[in-house]
Amino acid sequence: MQPTEPTELLRTVTFDAQGLVPAIAQDALTGEVRMLAYMNREALEQTVRTGVATFWSRSRAALWIKGETSGHTLVVRELLLDCDGDCVLLRVEPRGPSCHTGAPSCFFRAWRNGSWTDGARPLPEVDALWLTLDARRREEGAAGRSYTRQLLDAGVQRIGEKLREEADELARALEGEPDDRVSSEAADVLFHTLVGLVSRGVSWRAVLAVLAKRRGVSGLTEKASRAVPNA
Ligand SMILES: [Zn+2]
């Protein structure tokens, strides 16, 4: 633990009177906020050293490797620091649900119509839409009247036809239609793309993973440099 990097790390992070810093874990692919926990100096150092999110459990007063017993670890892809240095953000690859209740995110309760309702996901629009469409796929029969359900029942060939049609409309909009037409047609293409993915049982997350790989998103600097033989 003597490399200079952890020292620099601890010097730049502001720990509170209890020696803790709040750490927010966010899904690196979707941006979903998964949980909030606290780190002491040792937890932060260990997180950087191992690449696996490690916190300080305030209830047990012990170092806590998230998922050590459940296997639902958070593999840390990137560590970010906020403006005044008193909060860290972990961009992670979650292995399984992050909440001890079994929910993917600890933030599964939403204030709706005067009470807390379970089942929320702090997801961006596209991921939320994929989940909705996938739920459509799984509800057999009864809900058979929705447009999505009709497409799914018609099969991939029909979805493919629609996708070609929508892609053509988007191409025409790009060529010479107003911006609102372009965004609307792009939304149609994306929607039908998602229906196609759902139909094939391919997750939107898998698509995001391909994009992230192409962007060359690396792991924590320390781990990344270790992976490169000549670095
Ligand atoms: Zn939780």
Residues whose N, C-alpha, C, O or C-beta is under 5 A from the ligand:
A	BS01	ZN	S98 C99 H100 C106
